[in-house]
Amino acid sequence: KEKSGGRLLSESALARSLVQHPGSNTRTIWDLFSTLIIGYDLVVVPLVLGGFAVPDSDEVFGVIDICTSCFWLLDIVMSFLTGFFTGGLVEMRVDKIAIKYFKGWFTFDLVVVSIDWVFIFIGGSTLLRLGKSKRLLRLIRTLRIVRSIKMTVKLSQLLDSLRSEGLRILFSTMALALFVLTLNHYFACGWYYVGTTSDAMHNWVLANVEAEPIGMQYVTALHWSFTQFTPAGMEIHPNNFAERLYTVVTVFFAMITFSSFMGSITANMNALRKLTSEPAKVQKLLHEYFTDNGVSAELGTRIWGYLKKNHFEHRMCALRKDIQVLKFLPPSMSADLNEELYVPCLKSCPFFLQYGIIHYHGLRAICDSVVTERTCILGERLFQSGTQAENMYFVTMGRLHYEHRDPRLTTKLGRHQWASEPTLWMKWYHCGTMDSQTSCAVLCVAAKRFRTVVSDQPRALTYVRSYIALFRDLMSDPEANEANTWKTDIWLQVATLKHIVLESLPEPDFPEQDSKNTWFRKTSGDGASPDGKRAV
């Protein structure tokens, strides 16, 4: 086996090409289709079992059954070719996947798919001649509904993958509402089933909807079901013992379900309200302050608009060190987390971009041991002119203002821009002052630790030394000295830095390529060549 990027891979190249990552686009699209088909089963199966006679439905349902049965047959194959998460890694070995599937859903999937195909082959006139056996076969086919467990797992994974807390709460609320609607659909179909199968002379179907079209019959049944879940009422009442018993069971179940549903909805609404509570409280406080002190409405509106745009839209993000539970991660998983957190920002700098392609494991070591996070509130000073620099900074959120005594060198920094790169290569004193214009977050690359880690990575040491020499030569260039353009912390002349990186590579086929760095080369920007050898 080979352990690469948190994946346990098979030795066979064919197996590697066939096995899908559980989070791949292909698997996501497949899961989406399976969710739609499960939703179809959840709606249609209780309608058929309930006895609703949909006109001209046999042909349509027959075609749909064939399509869905083919899909679930292919799904068994896909299940053998989809990895799974275990111990913080992604298991992609075919034998391990097969063992897990055999111990899990395989038997159930095989039985249900077999029943589906038997039902299809028996169907038509043969099925009609079976009489009461038709109802038995349909009852057996309710096993398909058990697949809804898979749907709940997929929906749970979808909710976990959402980054926005507001969207997560919204989708959670919608899922709860859909669950209650599905329950009412089932009880409505049960209402019709109890009425049509009762031996009593009087039942609620005969008394209310027997002469009505199928649509009116279903809507009436659904209306009755909703009245059992809510304090509402309607004119339909039980006419015999079976109907009375069914009503009691429904009301008892609804009493428990509805109270739980309302409690969950209330909790979600409170959580959603809490997300917007801070801006609302500040706006109310400002309004009271402006009113008490006679501040004009025009100025108050401008002040709130500025704060809303520059403070509340760039809210303070949580730092990793503040999330205590992350301290329990094993070192390998912690390194993977640091990689995904920091590499997308670091590779915006040409030096780190090429360094990652030459020796990606070295870049992972930098992310794991050198990079730290820091947040700044509105107006906070990141560094002061004349002080000795200790870090290189990358902006990950918000905006900062760099003030230099030379107006030509005064500038603003935004997301994925950086400052104080010379700190990594020499003893450096800040040439200007950096202040935050909004609430912002930055990555700090500690210079001393960076030099230590890079020195321990001989694979890319030649590249680093060449880059340092050329970087210092640029600073000692007579034209640059005369114009004083190098006396700044903001080295954003990307074209010049790319040229230095190119000059630091002794040969086009650089011998120190990290051939396993597939992910980084795919995301290394527009300058990356297909073979990833010269990213700049």
N, C-alpha and C positions, 0 to 999 in steps of 0.2 A: 504494500500500500504506500501511497504518498500523501503526505499532509501538506496542503498548499492553500494559503489564504483562508484557513478555517474549514477546509473541506477534506474529507477522507475519500480519495479517489481510487478507482479500480486500476489495475495494471494494464488492462487491455485498452488500446486506443479506441476500438469500436465501442466498447462499453462506455467510455468517457463521452463519446460523441452522442450516444443515444440517451443517456440518463439526464433527466431534467432537474435543474435546481428547483426546490419547492417555491422559491420566490421569483422564478423566471417569468417573462411575459407570456410564453407559450402556456405554462401551467396556470397562470392567472386567467387567461382567456378561456382555457378549458374549464376551470372552476366556475367561471361566470356562466358558461353554458350549462354545466351540471346544476347550478343553483336555479336557473330558469326552468330546467326540466323537473327538478324536485318541486318547485313552486307549482308547475302544471299538475303534477301528481297530487299535491296537497289540495288543489281545487277540484279536480275531476273525479278522483277516486271516491270521496264521500258523496258526490252527486250521483254517481252510478250506483253505489251501495244503497243510497237513500231511496232509489227508485224513481228519480225524476226522469221522465220520458222525453228526451230531447229529440225533436223531429229530425230525421235524416242524419243521425249522428253516428250510426254504425260505420259508414264508409270513412267519414272524417277521422273518427277515433282509431279506426283500423290503420290508416296511413300514419297517423301520429305514433301509434304504438310500435309500428315497425321501425320508424326513425329513432324513437327513444330507446328501443331495445338494441338497435345497432350501436347507438352511442354508449350505452352501459356495457356492451360487450367490449368495445374499444377502451372503455374506462378501466376495465380489468387489466388490459395490456399497459395502459398508461400508469397504473398503480405500481406495476413492476419496474417502471422506468422513471420513477420520481423519488428523489432523495428525501430525507427527513432530518429534523434537528435532534441532536442527542448530545448531551454533555457540553453544550455551548458550541458544537461543531455541526457541520452538515455532512451526514452520511450519504455518500454517493456510490458506494460499492454495491453491485447488483445482488450479490449473495446476501448481504445484510438487509437490503431492501426487501428481498423475497421472503426472508425469514420473518421479518416484522409484519409483512402483509399476510402471510400464511397464519400468523398468530392473531391477526386482527380481523379485518373485514372480508378476507378472501372467501370464506365459507358462505357467509351471508350473501355477498355479491353474486357468487356462482349459483346459489339456490334461486335467488330472485330473478336473475337473468334467464335461468333455465325455465322457470315458471312462465316468464313473459313469452319466451319462444314457443313453449308448449301451447300457451293460450292463443298465440297467433296462428299456429299450424292447425289447431282444432277449430278455430273460429268459423264464422259464417253460418251456413245452414246446419252443420254438424253441431255447433254449440247450441243453436236454437232447439235442436232435438233432444238436448240433454235435460231440458226442463229445469227442475230444481237444482240440478248440478251446476247450472249456469251461475246461480247465486253463490254457490259454494266456491266456484273458481274465482269469482269476483272477490269473495271474502279473503281467499288466499292471496290475491293480488294486493291486498292492503299492506302486505309486507313492504311494498315499495315505499310506503310512507315513512318507514323506519329510517330511510335515507335522509330524512330531514335532520337527523342528528349530525350528519356530515355538513349540512347547510349551516347549522348553528355554529359549528366549529369554524367554518370559513368566514362567516359573518363576524365572529369574535376576533379572528385574525385581522380582518379588514378594519375593525374598530381600533385594534391595537396599533395598526400601521398609520392611522391618521395622526398628523402632527398638530393640527389645530384642536385645542380643547373644546372650543365652541362647536366645531363640526362633529367631534366625537359625542358630545352631549346631544346634539341634534339628531344624529343617526341612531343613537341609543334610544331616544324617545320615539323615533319613527319605528324602530324595531319592536318596541313594546306595543305600540298602537297596532302594528301589523299582526303581532301575536294574538292580541285580543280579538281582532277582526277574524283571524283564522279560527279561533275557538268558537266564535259565534256562527261561522260558516258550518262548522261540524255539528253544533247543536241544532242549527236550522235543518240540516239534512237528516239528523236524527228525529226531529219533530215530524218530518214528512214520512219517514220510515215507520215510526210508531203508529201514525194515523192510518197508513195504508195497509199495514200488516195486522191490525187489531181485528179480533173476531167479533167485537161488539157491533151492535146494530148502528150505534151512533158514535162517531168520532169527529175530531176537529177538522179533518180534511173534508169529509162529506158535508159537514155543517157550514164550512166557510169558503173553500176554494176548489171544490171538485169541478165545477163548470168553468173555472177560470183558465186562461192560457198558462203555459209553463212558466213564463216570466213572472206573472202575478203570483203564482203558487210559491215560487222561490222567495220573492220579495216579502210576501206575507210571513213565510217561515222565518226569514232573517229578522223581520220586525219583531216577531214573538221572542226570538232568542235575545235580541237587544233589551227588550223589556225585562227579562229575567236578570240581566246584568246591571240594570240601572233602576232607579225608583219609578220609572215610567210604567204605564199600564196600557192594555188594549182589550178589545172585546172578545178575544178568543179565550175559552176556558176548557179545562179537561172534561171529557164526557164519560170516561170509564177508568177502571183501576190502573191499567197500563199507562194511560196518559197522565193520570194523577201522580203515579210513581216517578215517571220521567220528569215531570215538572218539579217534584221535590228534589230529585237528584240534581237537576240543572240549577235550581235556586241555591242549593247548598254549595255547589261548586262555584257558582258565580259570586256568592258572598265572600268566599276566600280569595278568589282571583281578583275581583274588582278592588277590594281593599288593598291588596298587594300592588296592583297596578297603579292605583292612585298615589300610594306611598312612593313608588319609584318615580312617577311623573313629578311629584312635588320635590323630591330630592334633586332631580335633573334641573328643574326650573330654578331652584335655589342655587345650584352650582353655576348655572348660566348667568344668573343675576350677580353672583359674586365676581364673575370675570369682568363685569362692567361697573362694579361698585366704586372702585377708586376714582375713575374719571368723574362719575356722577357726584361723588362726595366733594371733590375738589371744585367742580363747577358750581355746586350749591354754595360752598364756602366763599368762592370768589364773588358770586352774585350778591351775597349778603354783605360782603366787605365793600364792594363798589357802591351798593345802594346806601349803606350807612355813611360813606365818605363822599358821596356826591360825584362819583366818577361817571363821566358821560357814557352812554350806551355804546357809542361808536368806538371809543377807546377800549371799553370792556370787551367788545366783540373781537377787536384786533388782538388783544392780549390772550383771550381764550383760544382764538384760532392759531396763534403762534405756539402756545403750550401744547395744544392738541396735535399739531403737526410735528413739532420738534421734541416732544417729551413722551406723550402717551402712545404715539405711533411707533416709537423706538423704546419700548419698555425694557427694563433691566432684565436680562436673561440670567437664568440660574447658572452658577459655576459648577463644574464637575465636583470640586472639593466640597461643595455644600450638600451634595446628594450622598448621604452617608452610606446608603445601601450599595453604592457602586464599589465601596471598599472591599466587599466580599467577593468580587469577581476574581477568578484565577488569573495569573499573569498573562497567559496567552490571549484570553478574551479581553482583558484590559488593554493589551497592545492593539488588538483589532479595533476596539472602540476608539482609541487615540488616533489610529490610522484614518478611520472614516471621519473623525471630527476635524483633524488638522491638515491632512494632505490636500484636500481641495483648495484650501487657502494658501498653503505654502507654495504650491506649484504655480501660483500666479507670478512668482519671482523667477526669472530665467535661470538663476543658479540652482535653485531647488528643483526646478522642473527637470533639468538635465541630470542633476545628481540622482534623482529618483530613477531615471531611466538607466543610468550606469550601474547603480547599486541600490535597488529599492529597499533591501533589508536594512541598509544603513539609514535611509530616510525614515523607516519605521522606528529605528532606534532613536533617532532625533525626536520624533513625535512622542515616543514613550518616556524619554528621559530628560528632554531639554525644554519642551514647550509647556507653558502654563497659560492659564486664562486670567483675564482681569476685566472688570467692568468699570465704567466711568459714568458718573451722573452728569447732568447738564452743567457745563461750566467748569468741570474738574480739570486740573492741569495734569497732563501725562508726564511731561518733563520740562525742565527749565533751561534756558540758554546759559551756557557756561559750565554746567554740571557734567561730571564724567558719566558717559553712557555705559550702561550695563546690559541692555537688551536691544534686540531688534524687534520691531512691532509690526503686526499685521492686523488690519482692521477687518473684523468679521461682521459688525453691525453698527449702524449709525454713521455720523460724520464728525470729523475733527478739523480744526483750523491750525495751520502751521504759520506762525508769525516770525519773519526774518527781518533783520535790519535793512537788508537789500530788498526793496519792494518786488524786484523781479523774481525773487526766490520765495515769496510768500504764496502759499497755496492751500488748498483744501484736500483732505483725504476722505475717500469713501470705501465701500466694501471691497475687500481683496486687494487693497493698496497697502504699501508698507513704508516704514521709516527706519532710519538709523542702520542701514545695512553695513556701513563701514565699521560699526562696532564689532562685527564678527571677525574682521581682518586686521584690526590695529587698535591701539589705545585711542579712544575717540571722546571728544567733548562736544556736547550738543551746541549747534550753531544757531538755534532758534528755540522758540517756545511752542509747545503743542497743547492746545486746549480743546475739550470736547464741545461741539455745538449742539449735540443731542445726547440723550442717553445712548451709550455705545459699549461695545465689547471688543477687546483686542486680544491677540495671542502674543505672548512674550517669549522670545527665543533668547535664553540666557547665554551670553557670549562665552563665559568661562566653561560652562558645561558643554556648550556646542563644540568648542575646540577639543575638549577631552574626548567626546564621543567620536568626532570625525577622525581624530588621530588613531583611534582604535579600529578604524575601518580601512585597512590597507587597499581594498579593492578599488576605491575611488580616490585614494590619496594623491595620485599623480594629477588628476583633474583639479582637485582642490588647490594644490600648490601652484599650478599654472594659472588658475583663476585669480588667486591672491596677488601673484606677481603682476599680472596684467591690470588688475584693479588698481594697484598702487602706482603703476606706470601712468595710468590715466589721470590720477590725481596729481602727478608731478609733471604733467604735460604743460609746456610753457603757455600755450594758448588758453588752457583751462585756468592756469594760475593768474594770467593777466586779466581774465574776465571774472575771476573769483566764483565761477559757476560750480566748483567742486566743494565750496565751503557751505554745505547744506546737509541736513539730515534726510532730505527727500530725494532719493535717487530713483526717479521714475522714468528716466530716459531708456525705455525698454529696448529700442533699436540698438543703442550703444551697449547695453548690458548683454543683449543677444550676440553682438559681435564679439564681446569678450569671451562669452561661453564658447563660441565657435573656434576662436583662436586657442582656447584651452584644450581642445581635443586634438591630439597630435596626428591622428590618422582618421580618414572617413569611417573605416571599419574599426571602431575603437575596441580594443581587446577586452575591456572590462565590462561589457554589456551584461546586464542582469536579464537573461533570457526568460525567466519565470514571471517577469513583471508584466503580465498581460493586461490586467485591470488598469494599471497606471498608464500604459501606453494608449489604451483606448480612450482615456479621459485626459490626455496630456495637452489638449488644446489644438488649435488650427495648425500649429507649426510642426506637429509630429508627422514623421514620414511613416509609410506602411510598416517598415521594419523597426521603427522606433529608435533608430540609431542617432538621429540628429533632431532633437525635438524643437530646436530653435531655428 
